[in-house]
Amino acid sequence: MGYIMDIRKLVGSRPLIMAGACVILIDEENRLLLQLRQDNNCWGLAGGSLELGESFEQVAKRELFEETGLVANALELLNVYSGERFYYKYPHGDEVYNVVAAYICKDYQGKLRLEESEVQELKFFKLDELPPNISPPDLPIIIEYINRANHMQCSKKDC
């Protein structure tokens, strides 16, 4: 987060618009990869903010690799999120209004390894067995993904 950290030196903890991306990584057993974050002790998606000149897809791939050791071979855009629901105040006081491009990744390679300065634990969860402490900015994204996945499943079964 070099760019955001540079801006923070100028504006302190005042609210910023922070653009970034996250990855909904789904394994072959249809489980969601979550990381237990160091900063708020909540489970969340791999992701982070854009650096200067970076695209949403580039930051999604970079953050996935940095935080999990996994390389995304293909990403599918789920949605772009912004607005009041994506306001977040970090435990240390910095405030942001997130603009987030969320990607789905089912085609990836590599071996899980966590980035210890940001991540306490990495774990795959069944979609109906997610932990209760989901990081607030990630919760609406995960809910939308699960709703879409359930709708797709229902369509295939002719519910």
Backbone bond lengths (Angstrom), bond angles and torsions (degrees), N, CA, C in turn:
res aa  C-N    CA-C-N  psi(-1)  N-CA   C-N-CA  omega(-1)  CA-C   N-CA-C  phi
1 M - - - 1.450 - - 1.523 110.59 -
2 G 1.311 118.43 48.04 1.441 122.38 -179.34 1.516 113.93 -59.52
3 Y 1.311 117.30 -48.42 1.463 121.21 -177.63 1.528 111.00 -62.61
4 I 1.315 117.48 -49.23 1.464 121.25 -179.54 1.529 110.11 -62.85
5 M 1.312 117.64 -40.12 1.471 120.43 179.08 1.529 110.42 -63.95
6 D 1.333 117.28 -37.77 1.465 120.35 177.05 1.524 110.68 -64.42
7 I 1.319 117.80 -42.08 1.463 122.14 178.53 1.533 110.01 -65.11
8 R 1.326 116.58 -40.45 1.468 121.20 -179.79 1.531 111.32 -59.12
9 K 1.332 117.54 -34.29 1.461 120.64 178.51 1.523 110.70 -62.34
10 L 1.324 116.41 -27.71 1.464 120.68 -178.42 1.523 113.13 -89.80
11 V 1.339 117.01 -35.91 1.473 120.30 -171.74 1.525 114.00 -112.73
12 G 1.302 117.18 -3.69 1.464 119.40 -178.46 1.518 111.24 68.29
13 S 1.337 116.92 -141.09 1.472 122.06 -175.75 1.522 114.14 -90.66
14 R 1.340 117.84 1.81 1.473 121.45 -179.13 1.524 110.51 -51.82
15 P 1.332 117.01 152.26 1.468 120.12 179.79 1.525 112.57 -59.68
16 L 1.322 115.67 133.87 1.461 124.06 175.15 1.518 109.06 -120.10
17 I 1.317 116.37 152.50 1.463 120.37 166.05 1.521 105.51 -86.14
18 M 1.321 116.18 119.75 1.458 120.88 -176.47 1.528 109.47 -117.82
19 A 1.306 115.58 115.25 1.465 121.24 179.05 1.522 109.29 -91.85
20 G 1.326 115.30 138.22 1.451 119.44 -179.91 1.512 111.54 -164.92
21 A 1.313 114.90 -168.95 1.461 121.08 -178.64 1.522 109.43 -146.20
22 C 1.327 114.88 156.49 1.456 120.64 175.70 1.530 108.29 -137.82
23 V 1.332 114.79 164.86 1.463 120.81 -176.34 1.516 110.02 -126.77
24 I 1.322 114.71 125.41 1.457 122.63 171.33 1.518 105.22 -93.59
25 L 1.326 116.26 96.83 1.454 121.18 -176.71 1.524 108.77 -94.39
26 I 1.324 115.68 122.93 1.465 122.92 -176.54 1.526 108.60 -116.40
27 D 1.322 116.44 127.00 1.464 119.76 -179.66 1.532 111.33 -86.56
28 E 1.330 115.86 -177.98 1.471 121.70 -176.65 1.527 112.88 -66.80
29 E 1.337 117.10 -15.41 1.468 121.51 177.02 1.532 111.73 -97.70
30 N 1.334 116.25 12.93 1.465 123.82 179.96 1.529 112.32 62.51
31 R 1.330 115.64 35.15 1.463 121.46 176.81 1.525 109.57 -102.56
32 L 1.322 115.79 150.56 1.453 123.59 -177.91 1.523 110.31 -97.93
33 L 1.334 116.22 130.51 1.455 120.31 176.17 1.527 109.63 -82.65
34 L 1.325 115.84 125.70 1.460 121.27 175.09 1.527 108.68 -125.11
35 Q 1.325 114.35 155.66 1.458 120.70 176.54 1.520 108.87 -119.52
36 L 1.319 116.16 138.19 1.453 120.95 174.09 1.525 106.17 -84.89
37 R 1.335 115.19 112.69 1.457 121.98 -172.50 1.531 111.53 -76.23
38 Q 1.318 115.85 143.99 1.464 121.38 176.13 1.529 111.36 -71.26
39 D 1.349 117.66 -37.33 1.466 120.20 -169.84 1.525 114.26 -73.27
40 N 1.342 118.07 -37.06 1.475 118.76 -177.02 1.526 113.62 -124.59
41 N 1.327 116.73 3.50 1.464 122.77 179.06 1.528 112.19 57.50
42 C 1.324 116.36 33.26 1.468 122.86 176.70 1.520 109.49 -118.65
43 W 1.317 114.85 157.49 1.465 121.12 175.86 1.518 109.11 -82.42
44 G 1.323 116.42 138.33 1.456 120.19 -179.98 1.513 112.15 -153.12
45 L 1.307 113.83 -179.24 1.460 122.92 -179.72 1.526 110.01 -87.08
46 A 1.315 116.34 152.30 1.458 120.15 171.16 1.521 107.20 -66.23
47 G 1.310 116.47 136.78 1.453 119.61 178.93 1.506 111.43 166.78
48 G 1.330 114.88 176.58 1.445 119.85 -179.83 1.514 111.33 -179.89
49 S 1.317 114.92 -170.74 1.462 119.93 -174.59 1.528 111.72 -92.70
50 L 1.320 113.36 155.83 1.454 120.99 178.68 1.515 111.37 -69.96
51 E 1.307 115.75 145.50 1.455 122.88 167.62 1.526 107.03 -97.91
52 L 1.314 117.29 162.84 1.460 120.99 -178.83 1.529 111.29 -54.68
53 G 1.336 116.19 130.81 1.458 122.14 177.21 1.513 115.49 82.14
54 E 1.312 118.22 -2.34 1.464 122.70 -176.29 1.525 110.03 -89.09
55 S 1.327 116.69 145.10 1.463 121.67 174.31 1.528 109.25 -89.00
56 F 1.341 115.82 164.68 1.467 119.45 176.54 1.522 110.98 -58.41
57 E 1.337 116.79 -43.62 1.465 120.06 -179.34 1.528 110.97 -64.18
58 Q 1.321 117.23 -39.46 1.467 120.03 178.93 1.521 111.60 -63.29
59 V 1.344 116.89 -44.08 1.470 118.60 -179.64 1.527 110.43 -67.32
60 A 1.329 117.85 -35.97 1.470 120.04 177.90 1.527 110.07 -60.78
61 K 1.316 116.87 -47.98 1.469 120.70 179.87 1.526 111.64 -65.37
62 R 1.330 117.07 -42.51 1.463 120.59 -178.87 1.524 111.07 -63.46
63 E 1.326 116.06 -48.78 1.466 119.72 -178.03 1.525 111.97 -65.80
64 L 1.328 117.25 -38.28 1.464 120.08 177.04 1.520 109.71 -58.82
65 F 1.317 116.35 -46.86 1.461 119.33 -179.31 1.523 111.40 -66.47
66 E 1.352 117.02 -46.08 1.468 119.77 -177.65 1.523 111.98 -61.56
67 E 1.329 117.45 -40.39 1.457 120.99 -172.67 1.524 114.03 -89.56
68 T 1.350 117.54 -22.07 1.464 119.68 -174.65 1.525 114.76 -127.43
69 G 1.328 118.17 -16.87 1.457 121.09 -175.09 1.522 113.44 83.02
70 L 1.335 117.71 -0.51 1.465 121.53 -177.98 1.528 110.83 -95.36
71 V 1.340 115.06 146.04 1.455 122.12 179.47 1.525 108.55 -109.38
72 A 1.326 116.09 124.12 1.472 120.88 177.85 1.521 108.85 -79.45
73 N 1.327 116.04 120.46 1.460 120.43 174.69 1.520 110.89 -81.94
74 A 1.325 116.67 -32.44 1.464 121.59 -179.70 1.525 108.73 -148.35
75 L 1.328 115.43 140.75 1.459 122.20 176.82 1.515 109.00 -124.92
76 E 1.329 115.78 142.59 1.467 122.28 175.48 1.529 107.37 -121.29
77 L 1.323 116.70 125.95 1.456 120.37 -179.40 1.529 109.92 -68.15
78 L 1.331 116.43 124.68 1.464 121.42 174.59 1.517 109.38 -84.62
79 N 1.352 116.33 -53.94 1.456 120.46 -177.53 1.519 108.06 -173.53
80 V 1.319 115.57 168.91 1.457 122.23 172.23 1.523 106.29 -116.20
81 Y 1.321 116.51 132.02 1.461 122.78 -172.89 1.526 110.52 -118.79
82 S 1.334 115.10 144.76 1.461 121.38 175.09 1.522 108.17 -164.56
83 G 1.325 115.87 178.21 1.457 120.27 176.63 1.514 112.75 104.52
84 E 1.324 115.33 -174.84 1.468 122.97 -175.62 1.527 113.34 -54.90
85 R 1.340 117.11 -38.10 1.476 119.40 -178.54 1.521 112.31 -62.95
86 F 1.339 116.51 -17.30 1.464 119.83 -176.24 1.526 112.76 -106.53
87 Y 1.343 114.93 17.22 1.464 119.83 168.51 1.527 106.75 -72.67
88 Y 1.337 115.58 140.81 1.457 119.22 177.87 1.526 109.32 -148.90
89 K 1.313 115.71 137.40 1.456 121.67 173.39 1.524 107.27 -112.15
90 Y 1.317 115.73 115.95 1.454 121.38 -179.66 1.533 110.11 -67.03
91 P 1.324 117.57 155.08 1.471 120.02 179.84 1.537 113.70 -54.36
92 H 1.316 118.10 -29.81 1.466 121.32 -179.83 1.532 112.66 -86.36
93 G 1.342 118.14 0.90 1.456 121.54 171.89 1.519 117.26 108.31
94 D 1.330 119.11 -17.20 1.463 120.54 178.52 1.526 109.95 -63.99
95 E 1.339 115.88 137.38 1.457 121.62 -179.80 1.527 110.26 -113.56
96 V 1.341 115.74 139.47 1.460 121.10 178.83 1.523 110.97 -141.10
97 Y 1.310 114.24 151.40 1.459 122.60 165.49 1.519 104.16 -110.57
98 N 1.320 116.27 107.61 1.459 121.38 -175.51 1.521 112.05 -77.70
99 V 1.314 115.20 140.57 1.459 124.18 165.99 1.527 103.52 -118.78
100 V 1.334 116.34 111.66 1.457 120.65 -169.01 1.524 111.86 -123.82
101 A 1.320 115.60 126.28 1.462 121.42 169.11 1.524 106.30 -93.35
102 A 1.327 116.70 118.98 1.467 120.98 -178.71 1.525 109.05 -103.13
103 Y 1.310 115.01 129.19 1.461 121.90 -179.00 1.516 110.32 -115.89
104 I 1.330 114.90 148.08 1.464 122.82 173.22 1.522 106.93 -101.40
105 C 1.315 116.12 134.18 1.465 121.03 177.44 1.525 108.82 -130.82
106 K 1.328 115.14 118.83 1.469 120.81 174.37 1.525 111.08 -117.84
107 D 1.336 115.79 -9.17 1.460 122.72 -179.08 1.529 107.82 -115.15
108 Y 1.319 115.21 102.75 1.464 120.33 -175.82 1.518 109.21 -147.99
109 Q 1.314 115.38 169.11 1.461 120.73 176.96 1.515 109.28 -145.63
110 G 1.317 115.17 165.67 1.449 120.68 178.26 1.512 111.66 116.95
111 K 1.306 113.87 -179.37 1.461 121.52 -179.21 1.526 108.06 -120.54
112 L 1.332 115.79 134.96 1.455 120.33 -179.15 1.526 111.79 -59.78
113 R 1.317 114.59 131.08 1.454 122.24 171.11 1.524 106.26 -151.86
114 L 1.299 116.62 133.19 1.454 119.34 -176.35 1.521 112.20 -92.91
115 E 1.313 114.21 152.28 1.462 123.30 177.23 1.526 105.66 -92.90
116 E 1.319 116.82 100.35 1.465 122.46 -166.71 1.525 115.36 -61.66
117 S 1.330 119.03 -23.34 1.461 119.08 -179.47 1.533 111.48 -74.89
118 E 1.355 116.92 -20.73 1.461 120.99 -178.84 1.527 113.79 -116.96
119 V 1.336 116.65 -23.59 1.469 120.85 -168.74 1.520 110.75 -126.20
120 Q 1.347 115.73 129.45 1.465 120.92 176.53 1.526 111.95 -86.77
121 E 1.331 115.62 -36.29 1.464 120.56 -173.91 1.526 109.33 -158.19
122 L 1.322 116.12 149.07 1.461 123.39 172.60 1.521 107.77 -119.99
123 K 1.335 115.81 135.46 1.463 118.40 -177.96 1.519 109.89 -155.55
124 F 1.336 116.01 142.48 1.460 122.15 173.18 1.523 109.44 -89.09
125 F 1.332 116.57 135.88 1.460 122.52 -179.90 1.520 110.17 -124.55
126 K 1.350 115.95 141.01 1.449 120.03 168.91 1.521 107.88 -64.27
127 L 1.335 116.91 145.85 1.455 120.51 -175.65 1.518 113.38 -62.08
128 D 1.328 117.69 -25.24 1.462 120.19 178.96 1.537 112.38 -98.68
129 E 1.339 116.75 11.19 1.465 121.30 179.44 1.528 111.58 -134.21
130 L 1.327 116.17 41.08 1.459 120.18 -179.06 1.527 110.46 -74.84
131 P 1.326 117.13 151.29 1.469 119.69 178.49 1.530 110.39 -68.34
132 P 1.322 117.17 155.53 1.478 119.58 -177.69 1.523 113.69 -73.16
133 N 1.323 117.86 -27.82 1.458 120.72 -174.98 1.538 111.56 -94.34
134 I 1.342 115.38 73.82 1.464 121.53 177.04 1.528 108.15 -87.83
135 S 1.307 117.08 138.65 1.461 122.01 179.37 1.533 109.80 -59.27
136 P 1.333 118.55 128.58 1.472 121.45 -173.10 1.530 116.29 -50.37
137 P 1.348 120.30 -43.79 1.464 117.60 -179.74 1.535 113.77 -67.60
138 D 1.336 117.36 -21.74 1.471 120.52 -178.29 1.523 113.15 -89.24
139 L 1.321 117.49 -22.72 1.467 120.91 -174.17 1.530 113.69 -57.20
140 P 1.349 120.80 -49.48 1.468 118.71 -179.32 1.529 112.96 -63.27
141 I 1.317 116.75 -30.51 1.467 121.33 179.54 1.523 109.54 -69.73
142 I 1.319 116.32 -46.54 1.464 120.88 179.34 1.526 110.41 -62.95
143 I 1.330 116.99 -42.00 1.471 120.69 178.70 1.525 110.57 -60.97
144 E 1.331 117.49 -44.29 1.471 119.24 178.86 1.523 111.01 -62.56
145 Y 1.336 117.06 -42.54 1.462 119.45 178.70 1.534 110.83 -60.67
146 I 1.313 117.66 -46.62 1.470 121.49 -179.03 1.529 110.13 -62.97
147 N 1.322 118.26 -42.82 1.468 121.08 177.79 1.521 111.38 -60.50
148 R 1.319 117.13 -43.07 1.469 120.65 177.93 1.523 111.05 -65.85
149 A 1.335 116.05 -42.45 1.465 119.85 179.86 1.525 110.50 -63.17
150 N 1.330 117.00 -42.59 1.467 120.86 178.04 1.519 111.14 -65.00
151 H 1.322 117.19 -39.31 1.463 121.06 178.43 1.528 110.65 -64.35
152 M 1.331 116.38 -42.22 1.474 121.01 178.92 1.538 109.80 -64.01
153 Q 1.324 115.84 -42.96 1.466 120.82 179.31 1.520 110.34 -62.18
154 C 1.330 116.28 -43.17 1.455 122.19 -179.20 1.534 109.78 -65.18
155 S 1.329 117.02 -40.53 1.467 120.89 179.34 1.513 111.90 -61.90
156 K 1.344 115.99 -38.79 1.464 120.88 179.88 1.525 111.36 -68.18
157 K 1.360 116.02 -30.35 1.462 120.33 -179.20 1.515 111.70 -92.44
158 D 1.330 116.84 -3.96 1.471 122.25 -179.24 1.524 110.22 61.61
159 C 1.334 115.99 52.64 1.484 121.83 -178.59 1.516 111.74 -68.86
